[in-house]
Amino acid sequence: MAPAIRVALAEDHALVRDGLTRLVQAEDDFELVGVASDLPELLALVEEQKPDVVVTDIRMPPTRVDEGIQAATWLRVNRPDTGVVVVLSQYAGPALALALLGEGSAGRAYLLKERVSGANELAGAIRTVAGGGSVIDATVVDDLVRSRAGKRGSDLSWLTPRESEILASMAQGHSNAGIAAALGLSERAVEKHINSLFSKLGLREERDVNRRVKAVLMYLGDQAADQ
């Protein structure tokens, strides 16, 4: 008999977390090794339990921006044999999908909660990524194809109007406080928009790399290309 697939769950909403827990525990070939409610807890759980598959929401504390993608990126480097099933509450555009799949789709699944019909679909995705395969929701695939076909070649085209406005203000040298005052936003709202645009531009936290400067350089290069 094949060994059970060891599964770790990460979800900050208690009701959803309980539902996922029951789904995993109902499968005879799965072993639930732990649950987490934020990114630090998830990474600690992975280090301790070494699961075969991680099932994670895409947005969790501490920032609720792209923790699921951050976890998948970390696993790609530190535990490349661990599969990842990312589950979204609602589809947020192609940028996050590309961030998940940019280094390859093997061992990765990208599902929408609204389109996960039940235990069979989720369980099937877990088994597929545990074996090194991939499962991508058809809605995501269609949108990726459309975005690639109509995209000018700049990741900036995926930013919302507000994110583009904030990036333009950053390029003018404004601080978060200055941007907040000019746009009538709170500094916290500005920070959330900036974290979101960093994610869409594929700018991760790295030692000796200033993401703000890199984002501004991308903006300036895009502006020059349009002239």
C-alpha positions as CSV (number, residue, x, y, z in Angstrom):
1,M,0.0,0.0,0.0
2,A,1.4,3.4,-1.0
3,P,2.2,5.8,1.9
4,A,-0.3,8.5,2.7
5,I,0.1,11.9,1.1
6,R,1.1,14.3,3.9
7,V,-0.9,17.5,3.6
8,A,-0.5,20.9,5.3
9,L,-3.3,23.5,5.2
10,A,-3.0,27.3,5.4
11,E,-6.1,29.4,5.7
12,D,-6.9,32.3,8.0
13,H,-10.7,32.1,8.0
14,A,-11.8,29.6,10.6
15,L,-14.9,28.3,8.9
16,V,-13.0,27.7,5.6
17,R,-10.1,26.1,7.5
18,D,-12.4,23.7,9.3
19,G,-14.1,22.8,6.0
20,L,-10.8,22.1,4.3
21,T,-9.6,20.1,7.3
22,R,-12.7,17.8,7.1
23,L,-12.2,17.4,3.3
24,V,-8.6,16.3,3.8
25,Q,-9.3,14.0,6.8
26,A,-12.1,12.3,4.9
27,E,-9.6,10.9,2.3
28,D,-8.1,7.5,3.3
29,D,-4.9,8.2,1.3
30,F,-4.3,11.7,3.0
31,E,-2.6,12.5,6.3
32,L,-3.2,16.0,7.6
33,V,0.1,17.0,9.3
34,G,-1.0,20.5,10.5
35,V,-2.9,23.7,9.8
36,A,-1.7,27.3,9.8
37,S,-3.4,30.7,9.7
38,D,-0.6,32.9,8.4
39,L,2.6,32.7,6.4
40,P,5.1,32.4,9.3
41,E,3.0,29.6,10.8
42,L,2.9,27.8,7.5
43,L,6.7,28.0,6.9
44,A,7.3,26.8,10.4
45,L,4.9,23.9,9.9
46,V,6.6,23.0,6.6
47,E,10.0,23.0,8.3
48,E,8.7,20.8,11.1
49,Q,6.4,18.3,9.3
50,K,7.9,18.3,5.7
51,P,4.5,17.7,4.0
52,D,4.2,16.3,0.5
53,V,1.6,19.0,-0.5
54,V,0.7,22.4,0.9
55,V,-2.9,23.7,0.4
56,T,-2.9,27.4,0.9
57,D,-5.1,30.5,0.5
58,I,-3.4,33.1,-1.6
59,R,-4.0,36.0,0.9
60,M,-3.3,35.6,4.6
61,P,-1.7,37.6,7.4
62,P,0.5,39.4,7.8
63,T,-0.2,41.5,4.7
64,R,-3.1,39.6,3.0
65,V,-1.6,40.3,-0.4
66,D,0.2,37.3,-1.8
67,E,1.3,35.0,1.0
68,G,0.3,31.9,-0.9
69,I,2.6,32.9,-3.7
70,Q,5.4,33.8,-1.3
71,A,5.0,30.3,0.3
72,A,5.1,28.6,-3.2
73,T,8.3,30.6,-4.1
74,W,9.9,29.7,-0.8
75,L,9.1,26.0,-1.3
76,R,10.4,26.1,-4.9
77,V,13.8,27.0,-3.5
78,N,13.9,25.2,-0.1
79,R,11.6,22.2,-0.7
80,P,11.3,21.7,-4.4
81,D,9.6,18.3,-4.1
82,T,6.6,19.8,-2.1
83,G,3.5,20.3,-4.2
84,V,1.4,23.5,-3.7
85,V,-2.3,23.9,-4.2
86,V,-3.2,27.6,-4.2
87,V,-6.9,28.3,-3.6
88,L,-8.3,31.8,-4.3
89,S,-11.5,33.3,-2.8
90,Q,-12.0,35.1,-6.1
91,Y,-9.9,35.5,-9.3
92,A,-7.6,38.6,-9.1
93,G,-6.2,38.6,-12.7
94,P,-3.3,36.9,-14.4
95,A,-0.4,38.5,-12.5
96,L,-0.7,36.2,-9.4
97,A,-1.1,33.1,-11.6
98,L,2.0,34.0,-13.5
99,A,3.9,34.6,-10.2
100,L,2.9,31.1,-9.1
101,L,3.6,29.4,-12.5
102,G,6.5,31.6,-13.7
103,E,9.2,29.0,-12.7
104,G,7.1,26.1,-14.1
105,S,3.8,24.5,-13.4
106,A,5.0,21.1,-12.2
107,G,3.7,20.3,-8.8
108,R,1.4,23.4,-8.8
109,A,-2.4,23.8,-8.7
110,Y,-4.3,27.1,-9.0
111,L,-8.0,26.8,-8.1
112,L,-10.9,29.1,-7.5
113,K,-13.0,28.4,-4.4
114,E,-16.2,29.3,-6.2
115,R,-15.4,26.7,-8.8
116,V,-14.2,23.9,-6.5
117,S,-17.3,21.7,-6.6
118,G,-16.3,19.6,-3.6
119,A,-14.0,17.1,-2.0
120,N,-13.4,15.2,-5.3
121,E,-12.0,18.2,-7.2
122,L,-9.7,19.3,-4.3
123,A,-8.6,15.8,-3.5
124,G,-7.8,15.2,-7.2
125,A,-5.7,18.4,-7.3
126,I,-3.8,17.3,-4.2
127,R,-3.0,13.9,-5.7
128,T,-2.0,15.4,-9.0
129,V,0.5,17.9,-7.6
130,A,1.8,15.2,-5.2
131,G,2.8,13.3,-8.3
132,G,4.4,16.3,-9.9
133,G,1.5,17.2,-12.2
134,S,-0.4,20.5,-12.4
135,V,-4.0,21.6,-12.2
136,I,-5.0,25.1,-13.5
137,D,-8.6,26.3,-13.4
138,A,-9.9,26.8,-16.9
139,T,-11.0,30.4,-16.1
140,V,-7.4,31.2,-15.2
141,V,-6.0,29.5,-18.4
142,D,-8.4,31.5,-20.6
143,D,-7.5,34.8,-18.9
144,L,-3.8,34.1,-19.2
145,V,-4.2,33.4,-22.9
146,R,-6.2,36.6,-23.4
147,S,-3.8,38.7,-21.4
148,R,-0.8,37.4,-23.3
149,A,-2.5,38.0,-26.6
150,G,-3.5,41.6,-25.8
151,K,-0.5,42.6,-23.6
152,R,1.9,45.1,-24.9
153,G,4.8,43.4,-23.1
154,S,4.7,45.5,-19.9
155,D,3.7,44.1,-16.5
156,L,2.4,47.6,-15.8
157,S,-0.6,46.9,-17.9
158,W,-1.9,44.6,-15.1
159,L,-2.0,47.4,-12.5
160,T,-5.3,48.9,-11.5
161,P,-5.8,52.6,-12.2
162,R,-5.2,53.4,-8.5
163,E,-2.0,51.4,-8.4
164,S,-0.8,53.1,-11.6
165,E,-1.6,56.5,-10.0
166,I,0.4,55.6,-6.9
167,L,3.3,54.3,-9.0
168,A,3.4,57.6,-10.9
169,S,3.5,59.5,-7.6
170,M,6.4,57.2,-6.4
171,A,8.2,58.0,-9.7
172,Q,7.9,61.7,-8.7
173,G,9.7,61.0,-5.5
174,H,6.7,61.2,-3.1
175,S,6.8,59.3,0.2
176,N,3.9,57.1,1.3
177,A,2.7,60.0,3.5
178,G,2.8,62.4,0.5
179,I,1.0,60.0,-1.7
180,A,-1.7,59.5,0.9
181,A,-2.2,63.2,1.3
182,A,-2.3,63.9,-2.4
183,L,-4.8,61.1,-3.2
184,G,-6.9,61.4,0.0
185,L,-6.0,57.9,1.2
186,S,-4.7,56.6,4.5
187,E,-1.1,55.6,4.6
188,R,-2.2,52.0,5.4
189,A,-4.2,52.0,2.1
190,V,-1.2,53.3,0.2
191,E,1.0,50.6,1.7
192,K,-1.5,47.9,0.6
193,H,-1.7,49.3,-2.9
194,I,2.1,49.4,-3.1
195,N,2.4,45.8,-1.8
196,S,-0.1,44.7,-4.5
197,L,1.7,46.4,-7.3
198,F,5.0,44.9,-6.1
199,S,3.4,41.5,-6.3
200,K,2.0,42.1,-9.8
201,L,5.4,43.3,-11.0
202,G,7.1,40.3,-9.6
203,L,9.2,42.3,-7.1
204,R,10.0,40.2,-4.0
205,E,11.7,41.1,-0.8
206,E,15.5,40.6,-1.5
207,R,18.5,41.7,0.4
208,D,20.2,44.7,-1.1
209,V,17.4,45.2,-3.6
210,N,15.1,48.3,-3.2
211,R,11.7,47.2,-4.7
212,R,10.5,50.8,-4.8
213,V,13.4,51.8,-7.0
214,K,12.9,48.8,-9.3
215,A,9.2,49.6,-9.6
216,V,10.0,53.2,-10.5
217,L,12.6,52.2,-13.1
218,M,10.0,49.8,-14.7
219,Y,7.5,52.7,-14.8
220,L,10.0,55.1,-16.4
221,G,11.0,52.5,-18.9
222,D,7.4,51.9,-19.8
223,Q,6.8,55.6,-20.2
224,A,9.8,56.0,-22.4
225,A,8.6,53.1,-24.6
226,D,5.3,54.9,-25.2
227,Q,7.0,58.1,-26.4
